[in-house]
C-alpha cells in the first residue's frame, strides 16, 4: 500500500468536514478549528482507494507519521490524531468557565460579556466540528469496519461541548441577572433620594414665594424653624425606609 503526503497544494475552498465516493475512491476534506487564538483554522484533504492513501496537508497539521496496513487503518489513525488532545482542551475551556463563574460570584474581574462571548464562539465552533466528524465516520462505516470506538470518542466530545455550551449560557444569564440587579439598586437609590427631596422641594418652593402676608416672613427664627422641619422630615423618611428595608 502506498501512503503519500503532499504539502504544496492550497485548500482555501474547504469550509467543513465531509467525505464522499467518487470514481471508485473516497475523497474527503477536513476543516480543523484551531485550539489557539494565535493560529487560524487548518485544512487538508484525503483520497483513498483499495491500495493507496493520499493526504494533501499544505499547512503541516500532522507532525507525526501517518501509518497503517490498509487505507481504512490510515484514515482511522489520522482522525484519532486530530482529536487526541481535544478532551484536555475542552477541560481547559471548562476551567476557564469556572473561573468566570467564580469572578461573577465574588464580583471581581471585568469584561464578562466579551469573555463569555469568546468562549461560546469557541465552543460552538468545536461542537459543529465534532458533529461533522461524526457524520464523516458514519459515512466511512458504510465502506469499512472498526470505526465504532472513534465514533464513541467523537460522541463524548460532542456531549462535552453541548454541556459547555449550556454552562456558558447559564453564566451569561447569571451575568445579565447581576447587571439587572445593579440597575435596580441604582434606580431604587435614585427613587429614594428623589422621594426624600420632594417634600423639601415643596417647602422651599412654598416659602420662596415671599408674599407679605406670610406669617414666618418677619419671624426672627423663621429660617431656623424651616431648617429644623426639613431635617426632621429627612430623619422620619429615613427611619420609614429602613423599616420597609428599602435600603
N, C-alpha and C positions, 0 to 999 in steps of 0.2 A: 504494500500500500504506500502511496506517495502522500506526504504531508508537506505543504508549501505555505510560507508566509510572505506576502507581498507588502512592501511599505511605501511604494511610490504613489499610488493612486489616491486622489482626493475623493471624499464621500460626503459632500455637503448636502446631498439630496436626502439623506437619511434623517427621519424625524421620529421614528418609533421602531419597536422590535417586531419582526414578523419573519415567517418562513413559508415558502411555497414550493411546489413541484413545478419544474419547467424543463422540458427536453430531457426527460429521463434522469434528471438530477434535482437535488434540493438546493434552493438558493435562499439565503437569509440575510437580513440586515438588522443591525443592533445599534440602539441609541442608548448609551450608558451615562446616567447622570453622575456628576462629579460629587465627591464627598468633601470637597474643599472649596471655599469661596474663591480662592485664587486660581482655580482651574475651571476650564469650560467643560461642557458635556463632550463625551467622546463617541466616535462612531467607527464601526467596522462592518465588514460583510463576510459571508462564507459561501462556499459552494462545495457540495459533496455528492459523490455517487458511490457505486459499489467498491471502487478501488482507490479513489483519490479524495483528498480533503484539502481545500484551498481556503486560506484566510487572507483577506485584504485588510491589513492593520496599519494604515499610514500614520496613526498617532501613537503607535507603540504602547498599546494598552497592556499587552501581555509581556511581562518581563521574564516569565519562566516559559520553558519549552512546553508546547502542547504535544501530548503523547497519546498513544492508543494503537491497538492492533487492528481496529476496524474504524471506519468513518463514524459509526454511531458512538464508539467509545471516545473518539476525539471531540465530537460536539458535546458529549456529556461532560468530559473533563474541562472543556472550555467554559461551559456555563457554570460549572462548580467553581472555577477560578473567579468568575465575575462576582459571585456572591459570597466568597469565602470569608470576607471581613465585614459583611453587611450587618450581621447581628450585633457585633461590637459597636459599629457605627450608630445603629438605632438605639442601643443602650446609652450611648453618649448623648444623643438627642433627648432621651428621656431624662437624663440627669440635668441637662440644661433647662428643660421644662420644670423640673422640681426646684431648681434654683430660682427660676422666675416666680414660682408659687411661693417659696419662702420669702422672697423680696416683697411680694404682694401682701403677704400676711403680716410682715414686720414693717411695712410701709417704708422700705429702703430701696434705693436704686431709682432709676428713671427710664423713660423711653420704653415703657412696657408694650405699648401698641406696636411699635416698629419691631421689637424683638419677637413678639408673638406672631406678627405677620410673616417675618422671615422664616420662623420655624414652621408655620403652617404651609408656606410655599414649598419648603424643602420636603416636608412630609408628604404633601400632595404629589410632588414630582416622583418620589420613590414609590408611593402607592400605585401610581399609574404604571411605573416601570415594572413592578412585580406582577401586576395584572397582565401586562403584555408578555412577560416572560412565561407566565403560567400558560397562556394561550399558545406560545411557541412550543412549549413542552407537550401540550396536548396534541398539537399537530404532528410533532415528531413521533408520538406514541402510535400514530397510525401506520408508521413505517418501521419503527424499531421498538425493541423492548428494553427494559432496565432503567426507565426514567421515573419510576414511581417515587423513589426516595428524593430525587431532585424536586419533583412536584410538591412533595410534602414540605420540603425546606422552603420553597418559594411561598407556599400557602401560609406557613408560620410567619415568614417575613411580612407577607401581606396583612396578616391578622395583627401583627405588632404595629404596623403603620396605621391601620384602622384605629387601634387603641390610642396611639399617639395623637392622631387627628382629633379624636374625641376629647382627649386630655387638653389639647391646645384650645379647642372651642370652649371648654369649661373655664380655662384660665382667662380667655378673652371676656367671657361673661362675668367672671369674678372681677376683672379689672373695670369693666363697664359699670358694674354694680357699685364699686368703690367710688368711681367718678361721680355717679349719680348721687351717692350718699353725701359726698363732699359738697356737691352743688346744692343739695337740700339743706345741708348745715349752713352754708353761706346765705341761702335765701331765708332760712329761719332767723339767722343773726340779723340780717338786714330788716326783716319784718319786726323783730323785737325792738331794734333801735328806732325804727320809724314809729312804732306804737308808743314808745317812751316819749318821743319828742312831739307827738301830735298834740297832747294837752298843753305842753309848754308853748308850742307854736300858737295855739288858740289864745293862751293868756297874754303872750307878748303882742299878738295882733289886736287883742281887745284893748289892752292898756296903751297901745301905740296910737290910738285914735285922738287922744288929747282934747276931748271935749271939756269945756269949762265947768260943766256941772258934775264931772266925775268926782266922787267923794274922796278918793285916795290921791287925787292930783296935788292937793295942797297939804297933804299929811306929811309930817316930818319923817315918819318911819315907813311911809308907803312903799318905798323901793325895797327895804329890807323885809317887809311883810310879804311882798310878792315873791321875793327870792326864797324865803323860807317855805312858802307854799309850794313853789316849784320843786324844791329839794324834797319835801315831804311826798309829793306826787311821785317823784322818781323812786324813792325808797319803797313806797307802797306797791308800785308796779313791779319792782324787782322782787319783792317778797312774794307777790302773787305769781309771777313767772316761775320762781323757784319751787313753790308748792305744786304748780302744774308740771314741773320738770321739763320746761321748755328749753332750758339751757343748764 
